[in-house]
């Protein structure tokens, strides 16, 4: 049983906090214990400061205004190894949405200087394996790493209905679908198949998006597809899906083996602005997931792409767009994220 700990208060910011240390020198030895100790229905930010270490935990967060702060993304690591093919005691499979390392199910969550890792392994062995499942509004991440293979980051909510069975499974199956906003700044995201996917409006600013090689030499020589970076399921009535700004798309995969994205649902929206794109990205850029009708409804766009994988209207698929300067201005972060509440993640300056 965890000891009873009174939260500290930062007099400058009026922020209460707990300290977590795996070696027992903090208020709690596990992150989940600290989260469980946070008062319900908080009306101000509650900060959980996590010392360096590897925390083998499956996190479940449904309290608002939680702020996790590590001592550096490479030093403070949250990892677990659940996966879609794992089975419950009754023999049923976890499927995708039980496989997360961390589930964020409340609003106003923030994380800084942490790694979220799913260590289960490649999709061909274990199926989908989420590092993080984010199903809250106004979620923000800075200087974080997200490491996985297939389906690394799920940006909730779930689509309205599954395509291949009667249920999704997971913590939000059957829940009301809300319009959610997320922000990722100076983060590192690694995976291979559909490793950024879901329905949220999400901005990725200054991130490195690393497409991990999963092909054998023979498969690479045969020209097989290594992966897809995005699989958006943007709702039809939501203007913005995924917006990548000033990001670097890197990889150890073979040249011309990775697509920028494919539509998990037919109104997927993804835009890359001022991004450097490596040679791993196919010149055609986008894949229709064998849904010809989606070509008329997706919004796949680029502006000022650079690098060997950068395309233009002559090489990209004809149903993708190259934005004008005026059109690109409509993807300014405040226009994408501010909403009716004026949300401004992290404020004007980094703290």
N, C-alpha and C positions, 0 to 999 in steps of 0.2 A: 504493500500500500504506500502511495506517495505521501510524503510529509506535507503538512499544511503550511503553506508559504504565503506571507502577505506580499502583494505586489509592490514593487518599487514605483515611485513617481518621479519623473524627470521634471524638475521645477521650471525649466526653460520652455519645454514644449507641452507640459501638462499631459505627458504620455506615461501610462503605467507600463511596467515591463517585468518579465521573468527572465532568468538566465538558465540556459540549458547547457549541460556539459556531460559528455558520455563517460568521463572519468569520475563523475560523482562530485565534482567541485562546484556545480551550479545549484540552482534551486530544484531542478529536475534533471534526471539522467536521460529522459527521452523527450522528443518534441511533442509527441501526442499527449504525454502526461501534462505538459505545460498548457497545451491547447485545451485539454479537458478542464483545467483549473481556471481558465479565463471565465469571468462572469458571463452569464447568458445575457443576450439583448444589450450589448454594449452600445453606448452612445458616443464613445470616443475611441481613438486608436489604442490598441493594446499590443505592445511590442514584445516579441519573443526573440531574445538575442541568443544565438546558437554558436557555441565555440567550435573550433576546428575539430574535425573527426568524421568518421563514417557512421551514419545512423541508418541501421537496417530496420526500416519502419515502413509500414503502409499507413499513410496519413489520411485522416478523414476530418475535414474541417467544414462545419456548418454554423459557425459563429461569425458574425460580421466584424469588420474592421480589425482583422488580425493582420499583423505586420511581422513577417519572419525576416530576420537579419542574420546572415552568416558572417564569417571572417574572411571570406574569399571563396569564389565558386569552386576553385580547385581544392580548397582546404576543407570546406564544409559540404558534405555530400549526403544526400538522402537517397537511399537506394532500396529497391525491392525487386522481386523476380516472379510476380504473378504473370499469367499469360492466358490467351484465349483458349488454348487446348487443355489447360489445367481443369481438373474435375472437382466438384463439390462432393461431400460424402455420399450424396444420393446418386452420384454418377453423372449428373448434368454438368455441362461444360461452363466455364466462366464466360466464354465469349469475350468480345472486345471490351465491354464497358464495366466489367468487374476486374479488369487486369491492371488498373492504375497503380502507380506507386503513391501518388498524392491526388486526392479528390478535394477540389475547392468548390463548395456548394453554397457559399454566402457572399454577399456583396462587400465591396471595398476591401478586398484582400490585396496585400502588397508583399512582394518578396524581393530581397536584394542579396547579392553575393552568395548564392547557393547553387548547388547542382541537384537536379531531379533526374534520377537514373532508373531505367528499367533494365535490369541485367539478365533477363530471361533468355535472351539470345535471338538468333535470326528467325524471321517469320516462317521460313520453310520448315523450321523445326518446331516452333512453339506457337505459331500464329501471331495475331496482333498482340502488342504488349505496350500499354501506355505508360509513359513517364509521368504524365500529368493530365488530369481531366478537370477542366475549368468550366464551371457552370454558375458563375456569379457575375454580376454587373460591376463595372469599374474595377476590374482586376488589373494589376500592374506589376511588371517584373523588370528589374534592372540588374545588369551584370550577373545574370544567371546562366547556367548551362542546362540543357535538356538533352539527355542522351538515351537513344533507343535504336531500334531497327525499324519495324513496321508500326506505323501509327504512334509516333512519339508524343505529339501534342494533340489533344482533342479540345477544341474550342467550342464548348456547348453554346446553345442547347442542341439536343438531339433533333433530327428531322422529325416531321410529323409521323411518318410511318416507316417501318423497315421495308426493305425491298425483297428480302429472301425468306422471311419467317414472320411469325405473328407478334414477336416481341423483341426488344433490344436487349433487355437485361441491364443490370447495373443500377446505381443509386437513383437515377432520375427517370427510369422507365415509367411512362404514364403521367409524368408531371406536366404542369402547364408550361408551354413553350414561351419563354420571354425573349425580348430583343436585348442581347448582351453585348457589352463593349469590353475590349481587352487591349492592353498596351505592353509591348516588349521592347526594351531599350538596351542596346549594347549587350545583347545576349548571344549565346552560341547554341545552335539547334542542330542536332545530328540524327539522321535516320536514313532509310532507303525507300520504302514504299509508302506513299500517301502520308508522309510523316508530319505534316501540318494539315489537320482536317477538321471540318465541322462548320457550324452555322453562324458563329459570332462575327461581329464586325471587329476586326483586330488590326492594329498597326504594329509593324515590326520596323523599328528605327535603328539604323546603325548596327544591325545584327549580322553575324556570320551564319549562313545556312549551308551546312555541310552534308552533301549527299554521299552516303557511305557505299562503297563498292560491295556488291553481293554476288557478283558474277565470277565464275571460274574463267580461266584463260580461254578454254574452248568455247564457252558461251559468249564471252566477249568477242572472240574472233568470228563467231557466227552472227554477230550483230544483234544479240538479244537486248531487250530493254532492261536497264538496271533499276530504274525506278521513276517515281513521280514525286515532286516536291509537295504539291498541294492537292487536296481533294476537298474543295469547298462545297458546302450545302447551303449557301446563302438563301434565305427565304425570298420569294418573289417580290415581296413588298418592302424589302430592305435595300437601301441604295448602295451601301458599301459592304464588301466582304473582307478580303484580305488586302492590305495595302503595305507593300514593302518599300521603304524609303532609305536610300543610302546604304543598302545592304551589299554584302559580298557573298556570291554564290560559289562555293568551293567544293572540291570533291577529290576522292582518289579513284573514282570510277572511270571507265574508258571514255574517250571522246565520243560525243554524239550518242549517249546512251541514257540520258535522263530528260524527262519532260518537265516543264515548269508546273504543269498541273493537268488535272482531268476532273470533270464534274461529277461529284458524288450525287448531286442533285442538279436538275437542268438549269437552274438560275444562278449557278456558281458565279461569283464575282471575285477576280484577283487582278491586282495591278502592281507592277514593278516600276518604281520611279528612281532614276539616278542610281541604278544598281550596277555593280560589276558582275558579269556573268561568265563563269569559266567554260572551258572547252567541252566539259561533260554534257552541257545542255544541247539538245538537238536543235538544229537550225529551224525546224518547223515549230518548235517551242511548245505547242499544246497538243493534247490528245483528247478525243471526244468520248473515250471510254465506250466505244462502239454504240454511241447514242447519237445518231445523225440528227435527230430532232433538237438536241441540245445546242447544236451549232448556231441556231437562230435565237437562243435565249441566254446563253452565257455572256458575261462581260469579261473578256480577257484582254488586258491592255498593258502597254509599256510606254515609258517616256525616258529618253536619254539613256538607254542601256549602253553599256560599254563592255569591252572584253571579248575574248574569242567566241563566246557563246551568244553574244548579242545579235539580235536579229533585226530585220526591217520588214517592210511590207512585201518585199519581193521574195523573201524566204520563209517568213512565218506563215502559218495556216491562214487562208483568206478570211476566216471568221474571227480572227484576233485583230486588235486595233493598235495603232501607234498614235498616241495622244498628241494634240497640239499643245502649245504652251498654255493657252487659255484653258483647255480641258484639264491639263495637269494641275493647274492652280486650284481646281475644284477638289483635289485630294490633299489639301493642307490639313494637318493634324486636327486643328480645332473644328474644321468643317466635318471631319470624319467622326470625331469622338465626343464633341462637347455636348450634343443632345440638348434637351430642355433644361438640364440641371447645370450646364456649363462645366462639365467635368474637365479638369486639366491635370492629367497624371504627372506627379512629381513637381508641379509648379514650373516656374520659368527657369530656375537654376537647379543644378544638381547639389544635393546636400553633402 
